[in-house]
Amino acid sequence: MHSFKKPLFILLFCSYFYSNSFSQSLTYAEKLGYPKGKKVVIFHVDDAGMSFESNEGTFHAMHDGVASSCSVMMPCPWAGTFLRLSKDTPGMDIGLHLTLTSEWKTYRWEPLAGRTVVPGLLDPEGSMWPSVEEVVAHASPEEVYLEIKAQVDRALQNGIQPTHLDSHMGTLFATPEFLQSYLKVGVEYGIPIMFPGGNNKLITEAFQEDIIKQLKKEGKYSEGMKLPEPDILQEAGPMGEKIWSLGLPVLDDLHKNSGDWRPEKGSFTQEELTQHKIKKFMETLDKMEPGLAMIIVHCSENTENFQRFSGSGRSRQADLEAMVSPKLKAYIEKEGIILTTWREVMERRKNLN
């Protein structure tokens, strides 16, 4: 997720306010009918469809672990295979990881809408741009809208009704206009969009980690310094209320930084990395406030083939091993944490209408 500028919310939502203060005091989990004070979690596997290894890791994490949802990168070569194989598991919670970037140097993909329809999404190689910044610089909001709509349509053509939408590399959160396209597609198709509009404790901490990392890189960080609060977190409440008013569910919180977790030492084994992540997931669950939170993971087998295009294989394998860990499952059960899916969340939201 990336920082918003305040005019987005002035343009879209300044006329919208809740008059019911009691409603505002409830978490979105409580509004959806979950017990008061409970922590409700969606362990969510990103990047299904990206590769054979990503597909295998996603199925393993969901079939044998605590992961309860996933989302597919529809422009990627292995997306169709994932959707076809998923039909062997009826009821699997599958959303779309709306994709506008192609970030790996040696493994690329193209827009589904076609080069003549969305030329601004194409880099000189004819693939999607590698970075969010390049998408912002070259693509129009209309092209973004047409491409993410094409990705939804492709899933529907494959016989899959997406349970939710979210954003690969946070591109749809990069500008007010891109966010508008994201919301528009969600409302048009009646599909929930991932957005944290509640207490946002975990996502605030994640943004602070990102800011600290950047400041350290620039040599500007000092321990205990006051950190800027991203605009999106200042205005997330009104945005969440607007999404809720349109009949879609809203998250109370979001965690996105497990890919950065590693032991604080120069070298470590795969098992040490896995155990470190299990510990960090338990700490995250302990830290989160009551409400509905989505915790993002990336689960892949770290094969020689995967290593040919990505250096993230060890981290993704550790995420997978954490998801299927009996230790993490036992902790969730002991703490009374409720695991849910986007399908269940949307069904609960519909029942309130």
C-alpha positions in Angstrom: 0.0 0.0 0.0 1.2 3.5 -0.8 0.4 7.0 0.6 -2.7 8.8 -0.6 -3.1 12.5 -0.9 -5.9 14.1 1.1 -7.8 15.5 -2.0 -8.9 12.0 -2.8 -11.1 11.9 0.3 -12.2 15.5 -0.1 -13.4 14.7 -3.6 -15.0 11.4 -2.9 -16.2 11.3 0.6 -16.4 14.8 2.2 -20.2 14.7 2.0 -20.4 11.3 3.8 -20.6 11.0 7.6 -22.0 8.5 10.0 -24.6 10.0 12.3 -24.8 6.9 14.5 -22.0 7.2 17.1 -22.8 3.8 18.5 -22.2 2.2 15.1 -18.8 4.0 15.0 -17.8 2.5 18.3 -18.1 -1.1 17.0 -15.4 -2.9 15.2 -16.2 -4.1 11.7 -16.0 -7.7 13.0 -18.7 -6.8 15.6 -20.8 -5.2 12.9 -20.5 -8.4 10.9 -21.8 -10.4 13.9 -18.6 -11.8 15.3 -18.4 -11.9 19.1 -17.4 -8.7 20.9 -13.7 -8.6 21.8 -12.7 -11.4 19.5 -9.8 -11.4 17.1 -11.0 -12.6 13.7 -8.2 -13.3 11.1 -7.9 -14.1 7.4 -4.5 -15.6 6.8 -4.2 -14.7 3.1 -1.8 -16.2 0.5 -0.8 -13.7 -2.2 0.6 -14.5 -5.6 -1.2 -17.7 -6.5 -0.9 -18.2 -10.3 2.5 -16.5 -10.5 4.4 -19.8 -10.8 4.1 -23.5 -10.4 5.8 -23.2 -7.0 3.4 -20.4 -6.0 0.5 -22.7 -6.9 1.8 -25.7 -5.0 2.6 -23.5 -1.9 -0.9 -21.9 -1.9 -2.7 -25.2 -2.1 -0.5 -26.7 0.6 -1.0 -23.7 3.0 -4.7 -23.8 2.5 -5.3 -27.5 2.5 -2.9 -28.4 5.3 -2.4 -25.1 7.2 -4.1 -22.2 8.8 -4.3 -20.1 5.6 -7.9 -19.5 4.8 -7.9 -17.4 1.7 -5.7 -16.6 -1.4 -5.7 -14.3 -4.4 -4.6 -15.0 -8.0 -2.4 -12.9 -10.3 -4.5 -13.3 -13.4 -2.0 -12.1 -16.1 0.6 -14.6 -14.9 1.2 -17.8 -16.9 0.2 -20.2 -14.1 -3.1 -18.5 -13.2 -5.3 -20.6 -15.5 -3.8 -23.8 -14.1 -4.4 -22.7 -10.5 -8.1 -21.9 -11.2 -8.6 -25.2 -13.0 -7.0 -27.2 -10.1 -8.9 -25.2 -7.5 -12.2 -26.7 -8.8 -11.1 -30.0 -7.2 -11.6 -28.2 -3.8 -15.1 -26.7 -3.9 -15.6 -23.7 -1.7 -11.9 -22.6 -1.8 -11.7 -18.9 -0.9 -10.1 -17.4 -4.0 -9.9 -13.7 -4.8 -7.9 -11.7 -7.4 -4.5 -10.1 -6.7 -5.1 -7.3 -9.2 -1.9 -7.0 -11.1 -0.5 -3.9 -12.9 3.2 -4.5 -12.5 5.6 -7.2 -13.8 8.5 -6.8 -11.3 10.9 -9.7 -12.1 13.7 -9.1 -14.6 13.7 -12.6 -16.2 10.0 -13.6 -15.9 7.5 -11.2 -17.3 3.7 -10.9 -18.1 1.4 -8.7 -20.1 -1.9 -6.9 -19.5 -5.0 -9.0 -20.3 -7.0 -6.1 -21.8 -4.6 -6.0 -24.8 -1.9 -3.6 -25.9 -4.2 -1.4 -28.0 -6.7 -0.9 -25.1 -4.1 -0.2 -22.4 -0.9 1.0 -24.0 0.1 3.0 -20.9 0.5 -0.2 -18.9 3.1 -1.5 -21.3 6.9 -1.0 -20.9 9.3 -1.0 -23.8 9.5 -4.8 -23.7 5.8 -5.1 -24.1 5.2 -6.3 -20.5 3.8 -4.5 -17.6 6.0 -1.9 -15.9 8.3 -3.2 -13.2 7.5 -0.6 -10.6 4.5 1.2 -9.1 6.1 4.5 -9.9 6.3 3.7 -13.6 2.7 2.6 -13.7 1.7 6.0 -12.1 3.9 7.9 -14.6 2.5 6.2 -17.7 -0.9 4.7 -17.2 -4.3 6.5 -17.0 -7.0 5.7 -14.5 -9.2 4.6 -17.4 -6.5 2.1 -18.5 -6.2 0.8 -14.9 -10.0 0.4 -14.7 -10.1 -1.5 -18.0 -7.3 -3.8 -17.1 -8.5 -4.8 -13.6 -12.0 -5.3 -15.1 -10.4 -7.6 -17.7 -8.8 -9.6 -14.9 -12.2 -10.0 -13.2 -13.8 -11.1 -16.5 -11.0 -13.6 -17.1 -11.7 -15.3 -13.8 -15.4 -15.4 -14.4 -14.7 -16.9 -17.9 -12.8 -19.6 -16.1 -15.8 -20.4 -13.9 -14.4 -18.7 -10.7 -16.5 -16.1 -8.8 -13.8 -14.1 -6.9 -14.5 -13.8 -3.2 -12.6 -10.5 -3.0 -10.1 -8.1 -4.8 -6.8 -6.8 -3.6 -3.8 -5.1 -5.1 -0.4 -6.5 -6.1 2.4 -4.3 -4.9 -0.2 -1.8 -3.6 -0.4 -0.1 -7.1 -4.2 0.6 -6.7 -3.4 2.6 -3.6 -0.8 4.8 -5.3 -3.1 7.6 -6.5 -6.6 8.8 -5.7 -7.7 8.0 -9.2 -6.4 4.5 -9.2 -8.2 3.9 -5.9 -11.4 5.2 -7.6 -11.0 2.5 -10.3 -10.5 -0.2 -7.7 -13.6 0.8 -5.8 -15.6 1.2 -9.0 -14.8 -2.4 -10.1 -15.6 -3.8 -6.7 -19.0 -2.1 -6.6 -19.9 -2.9 -10.2 -19.2 -6.6 -9.7 -20.4 -6.7 -6.0 -17.0 -8.1 -5.0 -15.4 -7.0 -1.6 -12.2 -5.0 -2.0 -9.4 -5.2 0.6 -9.3 -2.0 2.6 -8.4 -1.5 6.3 -10.7 1.1 7.7 -10.7 0.3 11.5 -8.2 0.5 14.3 -5.3 -0.1 11.9 -2.8 -0.9 14.6 -0.8 -3.5 12.6 -0.8 -1.5 9.3 0.4 1.6 11.1 3.3 -0.3 12.5 4.1 -1.7 9.0 4.1 1.8 7.5 6.4 2.9 10.3 8.8 0.0 9.5 8.8 1.1 5.9 9.5 4.7 6.8 12.3 3.8 9.2 13.9 1.6 6.5 13.8 4.5 4.0 15.2 7.0 6.5 18.0 4.6 7.4 18.8 4.2 3.7 19.1 8.0 3.4 21.1 8.3 6.7 18.3 10.4 8.3 17.0 8.1 11.0 17.6 8.5 14.7 16.2 6.3 17.5 13.0 7.7 19.0 12.4 10.3 16.3 8.8 11.3 15.5 7.7 9.5 12.3 5.2 11.0 9.8 1.8 9.4 9.6 0.8 8.4 6.0 -2.2 10.3 4.7 -4.1 7.1 4.0 -4.1 6.2 7.7 -5.4 9.6 8.6 -8.3 9.3 6.2 -8.9 5.5 6.3 -11.9 5.8 8.6 -14.1 7.8 6.2 -13.0 5.6 3.3 -13.9 2.4 5.3 -17.3 3.9 6.2 -18.0 4.7 2.5 -17.1 1.2 1.4 -19.4 -0.2 4.1 -22.2 2.0 3.0 -21.9 0.6 -0.5 -22.7 -2.9 0.9 -19.2 -4.3 1.1 -17.3 -5.5 4.1 -14.3 -3.7 5.6 -11.2 -4.8 7.5 -10.3 -3.4 10.9 -6.6 -4.0 10.2 -4.1 -5.3 7.8 -0.6 -6.9 8.2 1.7 -6.9 5.1 5.4 -7.1 6.2 6.1 -10.8 6.9 8.4 -10.8 3.8 10.8 -8.6 5.7 11.1 -10.9 8.7 14.5 -12.6 9.3 16.7 -13.4 12.3 19.0 -10.6 13.4 22.2 -12.3 12.4 24.3 -12.5 9.3 23.5 -16.1 8.3 20.8 -18.5 9.3 19.3 -21.8 8.2 15.9 -22.3 6.6 14.7 -23.9 9.8 15.8 -20.9 11.8 14.0 -18.6 9.4 10.9 -20.6 9.7 10.9 -20.7 13.5 11.6 -17.0 13.5 8.5 -16.4 11.4 6.3 -18.6 13.5 7.3 -16.6 16.5 6.6 -13.3 14.7 3.2 -14.5 13.5 2.3 -15.3 17.1 3.6 -11.9 18.3 1.5 -10.2 15.6 -1.6 -12.1 16.7 -0.9 -11.1 20.3 -0.4 -7.5 19.3 -3.5 -7.0 17.1 -6.5 -5.5 18.6 -9.9 -7.2 18.5 -11.6 -7.0 15.1 -11.2 -8.4 11.6 -7.6 -8.4 10.3 -6.0 -9.8 7.1 -2.5 -11.1 7.5 -0.7 -11.4 4.1 1.8 -14.2 3.4 3.5 -15.5 0.3 3.8 -19.3 0.2 6.0 -21.0 -2.4 8.4 -24.0 -2.6 11.9 -22.6 -3.0 12.9 -24.7 -6.0 15.9 -24.2 -8.3 13.5 -22.9 -10.9 11.9 -20.3 -8.6 15.4 -19.1 -7.7 16.1 -18.4 -11.4 13.7 -15.3 -11.3 13.3 -14.4 -7.6 15.5 -14.0 -4.6 12.5 -14.3 -2.2 12.3 -18.1 -2.2 13.6 -18.7 1.3 11.2 -16.2 2.8 8.2 -17.7 0.9 9.1 -21.2 1.9 9.3 -20.1 5.5 5.9 -18.5 5.2 4.6 -21.8 3.9 6.2 -23.8 6.7 4.8 -21.4 9.3 1.3 -21.8 7.8 1.4 -25.5 8.2 3.2 -25.4 11.6 1.3 -27.3 14.4 2.8 -24.8 16.8 1.1 -21.8 15.1 -2.2 -23.7 14.8 -2.1 -24.7 18.5 -1.5 -21.1 19.5 -4.4 -19.9 17.4 -6.7 -22.4 19.1 -5.4 -21.7 22.6 -6.0 -17.9 22.1 -9.5 -18.4 20.8 -8.7 -16.6 17.5 -11.4 -17.0 14.9 -10.2 -17.9 11.4 -12.5 -16.7 8.6 -12.7 -16.2 4.8 -13.7 -13.4 2.5 -16.6 -15.5 1.4 -18.0 -15.8 4.9 -17.3 -12.1 5.6 -19.3 -11.1 2.5 -22.2 -13.4 3.3 -22.4 -11.8 6.8 -22.4 -8.3 5.1 -25.2 -9.3 2.7 -27.3 -10.6 5.6 -27.2 -7.1 7.2 -28.7 -5.4 4.1 
